[in-house]
Amino acid sequence: MSKIIKVIKLSTPEDIRMSMRNIISQLEAYNYAISSDMKTVRLFSRYIPSIYKGERIVISKSVNSRGESVITIKPDFVIEKCGEYSFRIKKK
């Protein structure tokens, strides 16, 4: 059974909460998410356990001029939402 990952704290500002919702929704629907909000991507990365980074979730900075980041779930895994700001990574 995989761990439930919660990506916000109670004191998280509303604009970051909205960006987190968008990232989680994109990951659930497409297995990847694109975000230009670097602060949110850094915060998202901070809450992901280190055993999942690189093995199940890949976070990379885009090389285009807009400075977007791409968060990708490896093809063998899917995201299962467990609330508005939490999810679980499960094997297909």
Sequence and secondary structure as in RCSB ss.txt:
>XXXX:A:sequence
MSKIIKVIKLSTPEDIRMSMRNIISQLEAYNYAISSDMKTVRLFSRYIPSIYKGERIVISKSVNSRGESVITIKP
DFVIEKCGEYSFRIKKK
>XXXX:A:secstr
   EEE   TT  HHHHHHHHHHHHHHHHHSEEEE  HHHHHHHHHHS TTTBTTTEEEEE  STT  EEEEE T
TEEEEE SSSEEEEEE 
